[in-house]
Amino acid sequence: MKTERTSWGRYPRVKAQPVHPVSWTSEPLPVPPAGGTLLPHGQGRSYGDSCLNEGGTLLTTERLDHFLGFDPATGVLRCESGVTLDTIVRLVAPQGWFPPVTPGTKFVTVGGAIANDVHGKNHVREGTFGRHLRRFELVRSDCSRRECSPTENRDWFEATIGGLGLTGLITWAELQLRRVSNPYILQETIPFENLEGFLSILEESERDFEFNVAWVDSLARGRHLGRGLFYRGDYAPPQFDAVPRARAIPSGLGVPFDFPGFALNRVSVAAFNALQYRMRPQGLVHYEPFFYPLDAVHGWNRIYGRQGFLQFQCGVPMSHAGVDALREILDRSAHSGMPSFLTVLKVYGDVPSPGWMSFPKRGFSLALDFANRGERTYRLVDELDAVTRRAGGRVYPAKDSRMSPESFRAYYPEHERFARYVDPAFSSSFWRRVNGAG
Ligand SMILES: Cc1cc2nc3c(=O)[nH]c(=O)nc-3n(C[C@H](O)[C@H](O)[C@H](O)COP(=O)(O)OP(=O)(O)OC[C@H]3O[C@@H](n4cnc5c(N)ncnc54)[C@H](O)[C@@H]3O)c2cc1C
């Protein structure tokens, strides 16, 4: 079966790839045709080419969608790797449990969350998804199976967390969930005038609040460079347990067609930014709009049109060099004539991840979305990559479609050790690109 699968950014576009749906955890992996390769594929919520395998076969996991066990007394959940966080949250939240780490969309699979070792708005307190894994099973193309945990096959455990789907197929995983009292977050929204304003709110917020994230007005320049809104919050305590769900969350909204390329321009981005700046949600909010603001509009990636878009997400150190890099990236973006539609600033703590290739490191994270305007956009993203490298930062593979082999080697010093654990029959478009074979 050949099907076109794109990643979330719809760039790069690859030719339709053969797809092999994996249906049973006990199934042996297919043998790829001569010279061909395999790559696991979850919900394709990665933005660039790390979930694509041009010329190779995708092992899709939609059918690996069964729960295998849940203990409501301890919050230990075992499920197949194609189960999504959406399904998990719907099962466990009413029972007072929640994934300790969740990315900005719940439409990702457990396998995808492990392979990118995803993080949320609480990295400072909880680290990455991989930190809360108790064990998983890894199947290799030679049909070997390993149960991996911090104490069993530990090297495979650490190589596979953040291992970009290259070490084999994860069939099931066991996660430790965390207790929550109710489905609410107590949120504060604080405007800041520029990057310095962000930094001064950050210190106290990091200490006193679990969740911290900021939206940045990508068009602001000069003394307003980096202005935006700081969102911070905590799970609401038990006195809010009895509050009825205050505001219905619109669901089922969708973008019915690809927007024409010109729809996202300086004027529309400025209008969006002005509206965003006026909206300042405060107080008790449901976890849905707090954690997953974009999920309410299904297929929102279509507003970028058929050419798609590129996200650039970097992490830079918490130092003068890091702050200068943030300033330079925002400045280059604001002056590029290709404004970022959504710009998000976060902070990472120093809770270590078990994953060798895990992206977050103590510092700042900045993510920008650029509509794909061809060479101009690629040049801009390449420049931002160079700024990040000079600052001693790194780019997130889950969001990337441009980093060079030199950048990859500089960003991920563990890559050589990791490469020894890559399955000989597995590869991806990303992996070939950053190894100079793309
Ligand atoms: C709106 C939005 C917001 C996001 N916010 C965040 C965020 O806040 N933080 C963050 O870290 N990320 C974020 N992301 C990125 C997203 O969380 C990751 O890309 C995630 O890994 C996607 O999961 P997926 O199931 O769609 O996997 P895919 O994108 O299909 O695949 C991702 C990787 O996982 C591998 N893989 C998938 N299944 C398996 C398996 N069973 N066994 C082995 N390998 C497997 C694939 O080979 C690939 O390398 C966001 C994405 C979107 C669209």
The ligand as an SDF file (V2000), in Angstrom:
LIG
                    3D

 53 58  0  0  0  0  0  0  0  0999 V2000
    0.6860   21.7580   17.7210 C   0  0  0  0  0  0  0  0  0  0  0  0
    1.9220   21.0080   18.1450 C   0  0  0  0  0  0  0  0  0  0  0  0
    2.5070   21.3180   19.3520 C   0  0  0  0  0  0  0  0  0  0  0  0
    3.6430   20.6270   19.7700 C   0  0  0  0  0  0  0  0  0  0  0  0
    4.1850   20.9630   20.9730 N   0  0  0  0  0  0  0  0  0  0  0  0
    5.2820   20.3060   21.4030 C   0  0  0  0  0  0  0  0  0  0  0  0
    5.8290   20.5880   22.6820 C   0  0  0  0  0  0  0  0  0  0  0  0
    5.3170   21.4230   23.4210 O   0  0  0  0  0  0  0  0  0  0  0  0
    6.9270   19.8770   23.0720 N   0  0  0  0  0  0  0  0  0  0  0  0
    7.4890   18.9190   22.2800 C   0  0  0  0  0  0  0  0  0  0  0  0
    8.4730   18.2970   22.7110 O   0  0  0  0  0  0  0  0  0  0  0  0
    6.9840   18.6340   21.0680 N   0  0  0  0  0  0  0  0  0  0  0  0
    5.9000   19.3000   20.6250 C   0  0  0  0  0  0  0  0  0  0  0  0
    5.3670   18.9910   19.3930 N   0  0  0  0  0  0  0  0  0  0  0  0
    6.0150   17.9380   18.5870 C   0  0  0  0  0  0  0  0  0  0  0  0
    5.3930   16.5660   18.8840 C   0  0  0  0  0  0  0  0  0  0  0  0
    5.1240   16.4200   20.2570 O   0  0  0  0  0  0  0  0  0  0  0  0
    6.3930   15.4720   18.5240 C   0  0  0  0  0  0  0  0  0  0  0  0
    6.8440   15.6180   17.2160 O   0  0  0  0  0  0  0  0  0  0  0  0
    5.8440   14.0590   18.7180 C   0  0  0  0  0  0  0  0  0  0  0  0
    6.9480   13.1700   18.7670 O   0  0  0  0  0  0  0  0  0  0  0  0
    4.8940   13.6310   17.6010 C   0  0  0  0  0  0  0  0  0  0  0  0
    4.3860   12.3540   17.9180 O   0  0  0  0  0  0  0  0  0  0  0  0
    3.7120   11.4320   16.7930 P   0  0  0  0  0  0  0  0  0  0  0  0
    3.0270   10.3110   17.4780 O   0  0  0  0  0  0  0  0  0  0  0  0
    2.8970   12.2540   15.8670 O   0  0  0  0  0  0  0  0  0  0  0  0
    4.9910   10.8470   16.0950 O   0  0  0  0  0  0  0  0  0  0  0  0
    5.5390   11.0550   14.6040 P   0  0  0  0  0  0  0  0  0  0  0  0
    5.6710   12.5110   14.3440 O   0  0  0  0  0  0  0  0  0  0  0  0
    4.7760   10.2330   13.6490 O   0  0  0  0  0  0  0  0  0  0  0  0
    6.9930   10.4280   14.7860 O   0  0  0  0  0  0  0  0  0  0  0  0
    7.9280   11.0670   15.6290 C   0  0  0  0  0  0  0  0  0  0  0  0
    9.1510   10.1710   15.8170 C   0  0  0  0  0  0  0  0  0  0  0  0
    8.7470    9.0540   16.5920 O   0  0  0  0  0  0  0  0  0  0  0  0
    9.1100    7.8450   15.9550 C   0  0  0  0  0  0  0  0  0  0  0  0
    8.1060    6.8580   16.3790 N   0  0  0  0  0  0  0  0  0  0  0  0
    6.7530    6.9630   16.3040 C   0  0  0  0  0  0  0  0  0  0  0  0
    6.1830    5.8460   16.8020 N   0  0  0  0  0  0  0  0  0  0  0  0
    7.1920    5.0310   17.2180 C   0  0  0  0  0  0  0  0  0  0  0  0
    7.2360    3.7250   17.7770 C   0  0  0  0  0  0  0  0  0  0  0  0
    6.1300    3.0370   18.0610 N   0  0  0  0  0  0  0  0  0  0  0  0
    8.4440    3.1780   18.0360 N   0  0  0  0  0  0  0  0  0  0  0  0
    9.5870    3.8590   17.7800 C   0  0  0  0  0  0  0  0  0  0  0  0
    9.5970    5.0960   17.2400 N   0  0  0  0  0  0  0  0  0  0  0  0
    8.4160    5.6830   16.9670 C   0  0  0  0  0  0  0  0  0  0  0  0
    9.1000    8.1820   14.4700 C   0  0  0  0  0  0  0  0  0  0  0  0
    9.9220    7.3210   13.7280 O   0  0  0  0  0  0  0  0  0  0  0  0
    9.6460    9.5960   14.4860 C   0  0  0  0  0  0  0  0  0  0  0  0
   11.0470    9.5780   14.5550 O   0  0  0  0  0  0  0  0  0  0  0  0
    4.2240   19.6250   18.9460 C   0  0  0  0  0  0  0  0  0  0  0  0
    3.6300   19.3040   17.7270 C   0  0  0  0  0  0  0  0  0  0  0  0
    2.4890   19.9900   17.3280 C   0  0  0  0  0  0  0  0  0  0  0  0
    1.8510   19.6460   15.9990 C   0  0  0  0  0  0  0  0  0  0  0  0
  1  2  1  0
  2  3  1  0
  2 52  2  0
  3  4  2  0
  4  5  1  0
  4 50  1  0
  5  6  2  0
  6  7  1  0
  6 13  1  0
  7  8  2  0
  7  9  1  0
  9 10  1  0
 10 11  2  0
 10 12  1  0
 12 13  2  0
 13 14  1  0
 14 15  1  0
 14 50  1  0
 15 16  1  0
 16 17  1  0
 16 18  1  0
 18 19  1  0
 18 20  1  0
 20 21  1  0
 20 22  1  0
 22 23  1  0
 23 24  1  0
 24 25  2  0
 24 26  1  0
 24 27  1  0
 27 28  1  0
 28 29  2  0
 28 30  1  0
 28 31  1  0
 31 32  1  0
 32 33  1  0
 33 34  1  0
 33 48  1  0
 34 35  1  0
 35 36  1  0
 35 46  1  0
 36 37  1  0
 36 45  1  0
 37 38  2  0
 38 39  1  0
 39 40  1  0
 39 45  2  0
 40 41  1  0
 40 42  2  0
 42 43  1  0
 43 44  2  0
 44 45  1  0
 46 47  1  0
 46 48  1  0
 48 49  1  0
 50 51  2  0
 51 52  1  0
 52 53  1  0
M  END
$$$$
